[in-house]
C-alpha cells in the first residue's frame, strides 16, 4: 500500500505550495497539453486498439545526449504485431516494436516529487524493472523533478549517487536475482537526470523543458509526468507542466495518485481544475490495486471461463466479500491518514474499484472505454451507503507477550481526540437485475491480525441437497466459495464439498486450488510496473475516469459527511485483533458470515 | 477382473442340469430350502416396495418359486435384521446373537488371494467386521486351513503393515479363517460346509455371505448348492458375483434367470469394483452437494464427456479369459458404462440404493445401442524398444494366432434425453497403452462471444474449461480454467484449480473391494448392479458385439506402449471432440 502518507514526512515541498492553481485563466487553456498524433508514428498494434487519441510509438535509436552502450549489446528483433504478452525480454521487445531509426519519438518520464517515499519505494524500482526487462522505449529519459529545498548540491553527479543509493536499496529481488544487474543499473542511471525547481514555478518548468528538448534531440517528444506530490500542489504542478513543459509534437500525460479529493465536492473541484489544463485522456488516475495481478485476472476469469458465467448472478451467489487488512498501524506516519481515514483511503477507491470489476456486465470489448463504461454503470446502480450499514472502528493499544502495540491516537502525528476510523465494514447493494438483493460486504482495516486482500464469493445452498444430513445444522458452512486472494500468496481456490476418502460417507470442504507460487515460478511484477507501462502505452483500462470517480464519491460522500457531522465514535479494537465485533453483527444482519475468519484457510 | 480359471467347464456344465432336477424331487432339498425361504420373504417384500416407488423397474423374473414357500413362513420369525437399515447391525445390541460367515468360493484363485482376503483383513483391522465372524475358503484344491492361512498371509497389504500390532491382528484374523475343500457342483460338499458353519455359529443367528470368486460357468452350480444346502436358516444369505455376467444380452439374461431360480434379486450382489473406487463414490457428492456444478451439468454447458481407462500392460500370457471377451465386454459394457450412468443420471429421490439405481437404469435405457461406425477397435502388436521387446497380443500363447479380439476400443455414445441430447460421451478403453490411467474428463463449451478469443489462437477447443476426475493414478479432481499469465501484458494460460487427494488426504484410501464387501455385509446395494441395469447395459452393446463378430471386423493394430490406434482421433473429430491421448 503505497500511500502518499509518507511523502508528508519527506516533503519540505509543502512549504512551497501555493493554491494559485485553480484560478488559472482561459489563456492557459489554449496552451494546454497537446495530444497530437506523431507524424511518423509507426503504430504498434496493441496500442492502436486501446488508445484513440494518442498513438504511441516506441522505437529505439541512438540517443544523442546519453551514452547508450545498450544498443550495441542488445540486438533488437524486428517489430512484430505480436501480443504484448509477458515480462520476458523478448516479449517486451516485440511489443514495443523497436526499429532502428534515427527519428524515433522519445519518451521522457518526469517524476515530480522524486524525493518522496512513493518515488523511492515504488516508482523508481518499477521504472528500473521495466528498463531491465526492456519494456521501456529505447529513447527514454527519466527526470527527477525535485524541490530545491532538498538539495543535492545541484549536480547530476551527486543526484545519481543519491539515486543509486536509493534505488539500489529499494530494488526488489526479482531484479537482483538476475545477471548483470549492476551493469543495467549503470545504464539506467545514465538516463536519469535531475532537475531542481519549485512545483509552482513556470520558470523552473521551462528550464526542465529546455533540458528535455536537449535530450530529445529533435525527435518527436512524448512526455509523462508522474505527480508524486501531495494533492494540494497537484494543480500548481499540472499548470506549470502544461504551460511550460508539455510536448510540442508528441503526447503529454500526467499520472496522479490518490487522494482525489475528500468528497464529491472537492473531487469535482480537483477534476475541474485539472481539466483546465488537461484533457480527460491525458489524466491517468492511478489506483495501484487495479494493477495487481489477480485483479487483472478477475476479468479473464469471468469472461474466458464458461463455468463461471452461469454462476455470476444473484441466482447463485449469496454474497460477495471484499476484504483488505493490514497487520500494522500508522506507525508514526498518521498525518496524512488522519485527514482521510480508512474509508477514503481503501474503500472508496481500491475496494470499490474491485467491486465494480467484479460486478460489471460483459463489456462490448476489452477497450478501456468499454470497460470503464461498464464499471460506471455498476457504480451508478449502487445505493448510497447508509450509516446503519457501516461499522467503523479504531485500534487501541494492546500488550501481548511483553510487547505493547500503540493505539492509533498514540501516534504523534494524530490528534489525541481523533475519531478517524482505522477500520470499516460496510454492506453495499447493487440495484440492478443481476445483483438485486445480494449483499456486497467490504471490510478494510489497519492493525489487524493478518495482512491480506481477497475477494470471497459465497454461493447459495444446493436446493434440496441430498447430503444435507451430512452437514450438520449450519448449512452455510457447506456452500461453495470462490476465493481470489490478491495478497499474500496470490491464489484462486474454489471450496467444494467432497467425500473424505475411506469407508463410510463423511463430507469435507476442500479446495480446488491454484496457487500462483506453485504454478508460476516467475515473480509477479509490481502493480506500479504494469501501470507505468500502461500509461506509456496509452492503455487506460486500469486508470480511473472522471465519471467513475464522481460516481464512487457519490456513494460514499453522504455517509462520510454524516459520520463527521454526528461525530460517530468508532468501536475500539485491540491492535492485532480481528477488528471490532460489530462487523459480525453487520454481516449477520444480511445473513452473511465473514469468510476470512473461519478456522480453515 | 480377469478371473483365471483352471476350469473344467465340461464337468460343471453337465453337473448343473442333474441336481437341478433333483431339487424338485428331493425331500431333503425342500426341507432345507424351506427354512431359508423365509429370509427371502423379507427381501421379496422389499423388492415390491421398490417396484412401487419406481414403476420403470420391470421385474424380470417372477420369483414364483419363492412366493410359494413364503406362504408357509411363520410371521413370528421376522427377527432378521432388515438389510436396508443395517449399516453395521452387528455393533448393535444383538452383537451376542448374530454371526457372520463369509464363504469365499474359489479361495485358491488369484482374485481371492490378491483382493478378497486382503480386503477382509483390512476391514477386520479397522474393526469393521462384526465381532463373531468366520471366514471359510472353499475350493476344489485339497489343503488344510493352515495351508490356506499361509497363502493368505503373504498377500496382506502394506497399508495395514504400516500400522502397529499388525502381526497380532493378523494372527487374530487368520485364526478366524478356515478352509473347506469340495466340488463346486456337489450339494453334499456344501452340506458338509453347512455343518461346519453351524459349528462355528454355535446356535447364534447366522448371516452368510458367499463370495463367488470362480469362473462364470460355475456360478449357477455353486449358487444352487449353496442355496439348497448351506444357506442361513435364521439370518440372511447373500451372494457376491463377479463379472462376466454373460457375453451378451441373451447369455446375461439366461444367467440372471438361473440365478433367480435360487436367489431373489436382493440376495444377488453383482460387484463392479470400479464402483467402489474412491472418486467414483465421490462423483455423486461432487454433483449433488456443490451448487457450482449444478447449473453446468447439461447439454447447455457441456460439450462432451470422456471416460478413459487405459492399462500399460497387455494380457501377459493370461489372455485366455480375455480373448473370449475382449475389451468391450471386459471394461466398457460394465465399468465405463456404470460410471457414465452415475455421471449422467438425474438427481435421485434419495441416496438409497434403489433410488440411485432407478436413475441409473433410466440413463441406460435412454441410450441407443452403439453403432459400428461409432466405434474404433484396435489390437496391440509387438514392438521393440531398446533391449526390451514387447509381445503382440497374438503372441500370447493363451491367445489364438488369428484372434480378432479387440484390446482397444473407442466408442461414442449418446444419451437421448432432455439433459444430454447431442452430447457425445466418448469411451476409451485399452490395454498395452503408454500409460495407466482412469479418468473422467468433462469438456465445457466455448464462452459465447468470448472477449478474449483473440488470445487463444485458432483452436478454440483448446481454450474451454475442463473438469477432470482422475480415478487413477493419483486420485485428483481438477478444473482447467483460463487464467492470465502473471506478468505484464495479457497472455492467457490454461491452469488448474486442483485437488490432489494425496496432498490433502495423506491416509491411504481403502481398496474398492473393502468398500464393496463391507457394503454387501451391511446390505447397502448402492454400488452393486441390479438385474435391470445389467440388462439395459447389455442392450446397448450386444448389437454391436454381434455385428463385429459376424462381420469379423479386423482391429486396427497399434504398437505396444503407444497411445493406441489413431482412428480414435478421427472418431472423436467426427463428433467434434478433441481427445488428448496424453495427460
Interface residues (C-beta under 8 A of the other chain):
Chain A: X83 X84 X85 X86 X87 X88 X91 X92 X95 X130 X133 X135 X293 X296 X297 X299 X300 X301 X303 X304 X305 X306 X307 X309 X310 X311 X316 X362 X363 X365 X366 X459 X460 X461 X462 X464 X465 X466 X467 X470 X478 X479 X480 X482 X490 X492 X493 X494 X496 X497 X498 X499 X500 X501 X502 X503 X505 X507 X510 X511 X512 X513 X514 X516 X519 X520 X522 X524 X525 X529 X530 X533
Chain B: X126 X128 X278 X281 X282 X284 X285 X286 X288 X289 X290 X291 X292 X294 X295 X296 X301 X347 X348 X350 X351 X444 X445 X446 X447 X449 X450 X451 X452 X454 X455 X463 X464 X465 X467 X475 X477 X478 X479 X481 X482 X483 X484 X485 X486 X487 X488 X489 X490 X491 X492 X495 X496 X497 X498 X499 X501 X504 X505 X507 X509 X510 X514 X515 X518
